[in-house]
Amino acid sequence: MGRATSIRAIAAGISDVGRQREHNEDSYAIDDEHGLFVVADGMGGHSAGDVASKLATSTISDFFRTLAGEDVTWPTHFDRTLSDEENRLLTSIGIANRRIFETSQSTRSLAGMGTTVVGAHFSVKKKRMFVGHVGDSRAYRIRDGAIQQLTRDHSLVNEPFPELSEAERAELPKNVITRALGMQDNVVVDLTSDEARDGDVYLLCSDGLSGMLSDEVILAEVMRFQKDGEAAQVLTRKELEELCSRLVQRANEAGGEDNITALAIRIEEGELAPSSRRSTEPGPMTSSSSAHGGATASESGKGIKSART
C-alpha cells in the first residue's frame, strides 16, 4: 500500500513603513495551524489606523482559534448558501468590523478609524484557498508562470459611473476606497475560492505594494525564486521571507509612498508520515437559534460572491 499524501500551506510575511510615512498602520497575521492568513491596511489619524488594522487581524485570528477542534454554536447567522470556510471568513470579518466600529464610537481619539482586510483560509480537506476581502488590499495567485488577481478592489475607480466619459474616469483618484471595516456596524464582504495545487504561491498585500508594482513585476520577482521557472519548485519558509523582503524592497525603490505589507503562501503536497495524520481544521458547527442579522450571498463579478455580515 502506498503512503498517504498530504497538502499544506507554509507562509511568511513582512511589513514596512515605506519611505513617505512616519508610522506603519499595516498589520498581518499568520496562523499555520488553522490555515489562516490576514493582511490589513489601517486608516485614521494619530495612530488610529494602526489600532484598527491590529484589531482586525487579532479578532479574525482569535475567532479561528476559538473554533478549532471543538463543536461550536455559531455566534451569528450561519448562511447555508455558503461553505463552512466562507462562513468562517464572513463571520470573523463581521465581528472584527463591529469591534472596530464600536471602539471608534466609544473612544474620541479613535473616531473615524477603519481598515481594509484580505483574509485567506486554506482547507486541507478540500484543497482550496478561500478568500474574503473588504477594501483594496489584494490576493494574487501565481501558477505556471502566470499571475491572477483573485480580488477586486473596492475603490472609486472600480465603481460604475455610466455618466462619466473615459477621460473623466481617468481623472478619478485611484486611492479612494469605497468599502472598509469600521465605517458602520455591518459590512459587505466579497468571497471567492480557488483550487489550490502543489507549487501555487498566493500573495496577500496592502496597496502600498500593489500600487507601486505592476502585476508583471510581482510575477517576475516570484519566478526568480522558482528554479528554472518551474512552478513546482519547493520554496522554503526562509525563501518566502526573502521573497516578501524583495517585493517590499522593490516597492520602496519605486517610491515607497505608503506602508507596504507582503504575505506569501506556498502550497506544498507530499507524503504524509503516519504520526502526523491528524486534522487541524476547525470542527463541526451548528447554527445558533439566537442568531441575529443575516448574510445574503449573490454573484458579484466572476467567481466572487458578496455577503453582508
Secondary structure as the mmCIF struct_conf table of DSSP 4:
data_model
#
loop_
_struct_conf.conf_type_id
_struct_conf.id
_struct_conf.beg_label_comp_id
_struct_conf.beg_label_asym_id
_struct_conf.beg_label_seq_id
_struct_conf.end_label_comp_id
_struct_conf.end_label_asym_id
_struct_conf.end_label_seq_id
HELX_LH_PP_P HELX_LH_PP_P1 GLY A 2 ALA A 4
STRN STRN1 THR A 5 ASP A 16
BEND BEND1 ARG A 19 GLN A 20
BEND BEND2 GLU A 22 HIS A 23
STRN STRN2 ASP A 26 ASP A 31
TURN_TY1_P TURN_TY1_P1 ASP A 32 GLY A 35
STRN STRN3 LEU A 36 MET A 43
TURN_TY1_P TURN_TY1_P2 GLY A 45 SER A 47
HELX_RH_AL_P HELX_RH_AL_P1 ALA A 48 LEU A 67
STRN STRN4 ALA A 68 ALA A 68
TURN_TY1_P TURN_TY1_P3 GLY A 69 GLY A 69
BEND BEND3 GLU A 70 GLU A 70
STRN STRN5 VAL A 72 THR A 73
BEND BEND4 PRO A 75 THR A 76
TURN_TY1_P TURN_TY1_P4 ARG A 80 THR A 81
BEND BEND5 LEU A 82 LEU A 82
HELX_RH_AL_P HELX_RH_AL_P2 ASP A 84 SER A 106
HELX_RH_3T_P HELX_RH_3T_P1 ARG A 108 LEU A 110
TURN_TY1_P TURN_TY1_P5 ALA A 111 GLY A 112
STRN STRN6 GLY A 114 SER A 123
TURN_TY1_P TURN_TY1_P6 VAL A 124 LYS A 127
STRN STRN7 ARG A 128 VAL A 134
BEND BEND6 GLY A 135 ASP A 136
STRN STRN8 ARG A 138 ARG A 143
TURN_TY1_P TURN_TY1_P7 ASP A 144 GLY A 145
STRN STRN9 ALA A 146 GLN A 149
BEND BEND7 THR A 151 THR A 151
STRN STRN10 SER A 155 SER A 155
HELX_RH_3T_P HELX_RH_3T_P2 LEU A 156 ASN A 158
BEND BEND8 GLU A 159 GLU A 159
TURN_TY1_P TURN_TY1_P8 PRO A 162 GLU A 163
BEND BEND9 LEU A 164 LEU A 164
HELX_RH_AL_P HELX_RH_AL_P3 GLU A 166 ALA A 170
TURN_TY1_P TURN_TY1_P9 GLU A 171 GLU A 171
BEND BEND10 LEU A 172 LEU A 172
TURN_TY1_P TURN_TY1_P10 LYS A 174 ASN A 175
STRN STRN11 ILE A 177 ILE A 177
BEND BEND11 THR A 178 THR A 178
STRN STRN12 LEU A 181 LEU A 181
TURN_TY1_P TURN_TY1_P11 GLY A 182 GLY A 182
BEND BEND12 MET A 183 ASP A 185
STRN STRN13 VAL A 188 GLU A 195
TURN_TY1_P TURN_TY1_P12 ASP A 198 GLY A 199
STRN STRN14 VAL A 201 CYS A 205
HELX_RH_AL_P HELX_RH_AL_P4 ASP A 207 SER A 210
TURN_TY1_P TURN_TY1_P13 GLY A 211 MET A 212
BEND BEND13 LEU A 213 LEU A 213
HELX_RH_AL_P HELX_RH_AL_P5 ASP A 215 ARG A 224
TURN_TY1_P TURN_TY1_P14 PHE A 225 PHE A 225
BEND BEND14 GLN A 226 GLN A 226
HELX_RH_3T_P HELX_RH_3T_P3 LYS A 227 GLY A 229
TURN_TY1_P TURN_TY1_P15 ALA A 231 ALA A 232
BEND BEND15 GLN A 233 GLN A 233
HELX_RH_AL_P HELX_RH_AL_P6 ARG A 237 GLU A 253
TURN_TY1_P TURN_TY1_P16 ALA A 254 GLY A 255
BEND BEND16 ASP A 258 ASP A 258
STRN STRN15 ILE A 260 GLU A 271
HELX_RH_3T_P HELX_RH_3T_P4 PRO A 274 SER A 276
BEND BEND17 GLU A 281 GLU A 281
STRN STRN16 PRO A 282 PRO A 282
STRN STRN17 MET A 285 THR A 286
TURN_TY1_P TURN_TY1_P17 SER A 289 SER A 290
BEND BEND18 GLY A 293 GLY A 293
STRN STRN18 ALA A 297 GLU A 299
BEND BEND19 GLY A 301 GLY A 301
TURN_TY1_P TURN_TY1_P18 LYS A 302 GLY A 303
STRN STRN19 LYS A 305 ARG A 308
#
